[in-house]
Amino acid sequence: MRTVQEHLAACLAAVGPLPPLEVVLPDAVGCILAEDVLATSDLPVADLAATDGYAVRAADIAGARPDAPVTLRVIDELRAGAVDPIHLVPGTAVRIASGAPLPTAADAVVPIEQTDFGQATVAVRTASVEGENVRRRAEDLRAGEVVLPAGERVGARQVALLAAAGRGRVAVHPRPRVVIVSVGDELVEPGRRAEPGQVYDANGHALATAVQDAGAATYRVAAVPDARRELRETLEDQLVRADLVLTTGGLSYGGNDTVKEVLAPLGTVRFDNVAMWPGRQLGVGHVGDGTPIFALPGDPVAVQVAYETFVRPALRAMAGYADLYRDSVPAAVTDGWYSPSGRREFVRVHVTGSPAEGYRAAPVGAPASLLVSALARSNALAVVPEDVTDVRAGDRLHCLLLDS
Amino acid sequence: MRTVQEHLAACLAAVGPLPPLEVVLPDAVGCILAEDVLATSDLPVADLAATDGYAVRAADIAGARPDAPVTLRVIDELRAGAVDPIHLVPGTAVRIASGAPLPTAADAVVPIEQTDFGQATVAVRTASVEGENVRRRAEDLRAGEVVLPAGERVGARQVALLAAAGRGRVAVHPRPRVVIVSVGDELVEPGRRAEPGQVYDANGHALATAVQDAGAATYRVAAVPDARRELRETLEDQLVRADLVLTTGGLSYGGNDTVKEVLAPLGTVRFDNVAMWPGRQLGVGHVGDGTPIFALPGDPVAVQVAYETFVRPALRAMAGYADLYRDSVPAAVTDGWYSPSGRREFVRVHVTGSPAEGYRAAPVGAPASLLVSALARSNALAVVPEDVTDVRAGDRLHCLLLDS
């Protein structure tokens, strides 16, 4: 029997950060940068007006007061985006829009509300100091400076900076493309009619959602029956677009070992009884030309536990994240239960509280029953160590926060 | 001058939860349920084997011990998905796969590893109690029961439950469709060559990313020049697919009031000088047949502050969330600064710490400078109240956590 830690190590060893790919900015969103992005020019490239008003020489209006305004001749007007240089001669002003480049020899901008809004001449009512209301060239970025380092996630604020620096493309670790195959004769697509004995394919939809939440792209394949030829053909069809294949079900170690039998000739996949509950039978390895594959159980609760324990950390490693794991907090359980000996148990709980006052974890549903309804109402998984069989009210367990 | 609170109230009054729409399960992901979802049948619909093994009558193997196994005749085999009912006569067993419906009159499943794996007959080495390794009919959901209540967000665990309950479609508040228009003669698309005086359109890309992060769908329109006809045509073209329109820039209260002039005949949009920094000029109202529109400033830092303050809460209201706001924490600032009088200031800070030990907020870049590089390196906005002009090191400010 393999430990959880050993199986996780095998899963992480089977994958690695996807090779850098240069993509257009919108496709970089949510990805991890695979390069130190350098500024190719200063930002701003010139001194700019920081407000609407009049570009002046501060020395010309040194004596301006509300009761003694200084009047300057307005020699021109500059809108944002103006590209022709203007030179400011002493005693004059240029009407200027916020964001427009300052005329040469101007060193301050008087906000429009401190003037009489003049057209041919303008009366300035307050003095300015040099640099006032001016956005200095390169005050944001200097050419050659690192805009954002490799390893940074590209979110809205990072996109603002990359775009402002003029980058239309950046190198990122692309989103992993994950193919999901649910295996089982009993599976029916939700929304269709199920005969007694059939069950709806919860795993395909739930895994696709979880994989997307981790920032990966999912290709869900409809459920395939427990038939060797169909499963083999499905896998061969899908491999071309997969960075990772996930199968659920088809792993009974009694009768129908479809997944094991199909994968044996297609690649090198190792199956183990892993010391966890729910879970047990799990597979990891490669198929085709080295595409990683994880074989997960068929039970929907066991699948989400296996996703949290093995798949999500692997997806984050592929996407280039340094931090692979969810936040967890220690929480006192509100009720006790018996936990299987020699297996690490993951129990659906609802965690409340705060670090200041401490956390409490209430089991949702009976811990021994694998209820999907309890899974949906939980917000954390309490982790019971392998050697603990008797969990008592008040015991503190590490709880994995599922919405973190 | 309007307060931040007044402008936020106007923004929220201009929108509302989008009307419920029935969508297929994959399209419901990330949305808020607009109906109480009821179970249409029991889950499971029948008693099922919870493990691979042999379905038995517990009474038949009451005396089984490792040194005195009980032998039963194997009368059939049941795979998962089997739909034909089987009746178990006393003294017999049915080989059964995990997930298969129990034969009538069977009341327990003996795990395969507690037997000799027999085909025609099976030797059972341990006794069972009634119900052992059986997943009881309706133990997860009872027909008519509320599976998930309206107001719940559809994530991976909720999808598992909806799919398991057979729901192929659910009613949700759909994702808001947001059209984003950047206005300005000076704007150039990132990746193209910028002349001196031109600036790259950071707002379109950054807003599109922020809007997506909030779960909405974005239609970014390339930057349009500060020209009335082009802006009007762009708005008229885009209205048909918009639940909300956002404009950035074109709001100078000096010269080029393109946005104001274009919007005046198209709808009822009110422009105000809002008592905040960065920000100032902001608009809110409706265009066309009542599509809400928010006019935001042109500066990229001011745009992200306006997004956090007004747009994100409005998007969450449209998407049906009850909780509209990001988490915030009180944090002691590491350095002081002068803050404008009579305006609520939002300063880019990097927050560290924990609730237990307290939080610290270090300003990123000079608070008075609107640096995109500082925005990208910050993880929070410190909020300085309107009446505070002198922030000192050690003062505690509320900080909006931007990654929460």
Interface residues (C-beta under 8 A of the other chain):
Chain A: V24 L25 P26 V29 S41 L43 P44 V45 A46 A50 D52 G53 E77 R79 A80 G81 A82 V83 R95 A97 S98 G99 A100 P101 I112 R135 E139 D140 L141 V147 L148 G155 A156 R157 Q158 V159 A160 L161 L162 A163 A164 A165 G166 R167 G168 R169 G184 D185 E186 L187 V188 E189 P190 G191 R192 A194 E195 P196 G197 Q198 V199 Y200 D201 A202 N203 G204 H205 A206 L207 A208 T209 A210 Q212 D213 R220 D226 S252 Y253 G254 G255 N256 G298 D299 P300 V303 Q304 Y307 S354 P355 A356 S369 L370 L371 V372 S373 L375 A376 S378 L402 D403
Chain B: V24 L25 P26 V29 S41 L43 P44 V45 A46 D52 G53 E77 R79 A80 G81 A82 V83 R95 A97 S98 G99 A100 P101 I112 R135 E139 D140 L141 V147 L148 G155 A156 R157 Q158 V159 A160 L161 L162 A163 A164 A165 G166 R167 G168 R169 G184 D185 E186 L187 V188 E189 P190 G191 R192 A194 E195 P196 G197 Q198 V199 Y200 D201 A202 N203 G204 H205 A206 L207 A208 T209 A210 Q212 D213 R220 D226 S252 Y253 G254 G255 N256 G298 D299 P300 V303 Q304 Y307 S354 P355 A356 S369 L370 L371 V372 S373 L375 A376 S378 L402 D403
